[in-house]
């Protein structure tokens, strides 16, 4: 989900303390407090090692040259809002069938208010 409406008319709205998925009609589909997201993010991924590489294939074998590594620790609601605005972090909503929680592929869906974050992609 990005800042621009998708084919279903849904887009990400970013405020100082929360983000929300909205429809172009103005209806709020889901919203999350940025502080809650920051806390959950820290629980799931407290540190991250970001490694930059050059790759090369020789005789069908892939070789990696690692030239930089960055240790990233911690986050904050301020950092998250900046990253959402820059679209470095996106929201991916997934719908699940009622009862089984099996992920659906779009068939026979009844859209209900989604009040939890399914996935953050960096």
C-alpha positions in Angstrom: 0.0 0.0 0.0 1.4 3.4 -0.9 0.5 7.0 -0.7 -1.2 6.9 -4.0 -4.5 5.1 -4.5 -4.3 1.6 -5.9 -6.8 0.1 -8.3 -9.2 -0.5 -5.5 -9.0 3.1 -4.4 -7.1 2.4 -1.2 -4.1 4.4 -0.1 -1.9 5.0 3.0 -2.6 8.2 5.0 0.2 9.3 7.3 -0.3 11.6 10.3 2.1 12.6 13.1 1.0 9.8 15.5 -0.8 7.2 13.3 -1.1 5.7 9.8 -4.3 4.6 8.2 -5.5 2.8 5.1 -8.2 4.8 3.5 -10.5 4.6 0.6 -10.8 7.6 -1.8 -14.3 8.0 -0.5 -12.8 9.1 2.8 -13.7 5.9 4.7 -11.0 4.6 7.1 -10.4 0.9 6.5 -7.7 0.4 9.2 -5.5 2.5 11.4 -2.5 2.0 13.7 -0.7 4.1 16.3 2.9 4.7 15.2 4.1 4.1 18.8 2.4 0.7 18.8 4.0 -0.2 15.5 7.5 0.9 16.8 7.1 -1.2 19.9 5.9 -4.3 17.8 8.7 -3.8 15.3 11.3 -3.8 18.2 9.8 -7.0 19.5 10.0 -8.8 16.2 13.3 -7.2 14.9 15.3 -5.5 17.6 18.5 -5.4 15.4 19.3 -5.8 11.7 22.5 -6.2 9.9 22.2 -4.6 6.5 25.0 -5.9 4.2 25.8 -4.4 0.8 27.4 -6.6 -1.9 28.5 -6.7 -5.5 27.7 -9.9 -7.2 29.4 -11.6 -10.1 28.7 -14.9 -11.9 31.7 -16.8 -13.2 31.3 -20.2 -14.9 27.8 -20.6 -13.5 28.8 -19.8 -9.9 27.7 -16.7 -8.2 30.3 -14.8 -6.2 29.7 -12.0 -3.6 31.9 -9.1 -2.7 30.7 -7.7 0.6 31.8 -4.1 0.8 29.7 -2.6 3.6 27.8 -3.7 6.7 25.6 -1.5 8.9 24.2 -2.5 12.3 20.8 -1.0 12.7 19.3 -1.0 16.2 16.1 0.4 17.6 13.4 2.5 16.0 10.9 5.2 17.0 7.6 6.5 15.8 9.4 9.5 14.4 11.7 7.3 12.3 8.8 5.2 11.1 6.7 8.2 10.0 9.7 9.4 8.0 10.2 6.0 6.4 6.5 5.6 5.6 6.5 9.1 3.9 9.5 8.2 1.9 7.8 4.9 1.0 10.7 2.9 2.3 8.2 1.0 4.4 4.9 -0.2 2.9 1.8 -1.8 4.3 0.8 -5.1 2.8 -2.8 -6.1 3.7 -3.8 -9.7 3.4 -7.4 -11.0 3.8 -8.1 -14.3 5.4 -11.2 -16.4 5.2 -13.5 -16.1 8.3 -13.1 -19.1 10.6 -10.2 -20.9 8.9 -7.9 -17.9 8.7 -6.7 -19.3 5.4 -5.4 -16.6 3.1 -7.8 -15.8 0.3 -7.0 -15.0 -3.3 -9.8 -12.6 -3.8 -12.7 -15.0 -4.3 -15.9 -14.6 -2.3 -14.6 -11.9 0.1 -16.5 -9.9 2.5 -14.4 -6.9 3.3 -14.4 -6.3 7.1 -12.6 -3.7 9.0 -9.0 -4.8 9.4 -7.6 -3.7 12.8 -4.2 -5.3 12.8 -1.1 -5.0 10.8 -0.4 -8.0 8.7 3.0 -7.3 7.3 5.5 -4.4 7.1 7.9 -4.6 4.2 11.1 -2.7 4.2 
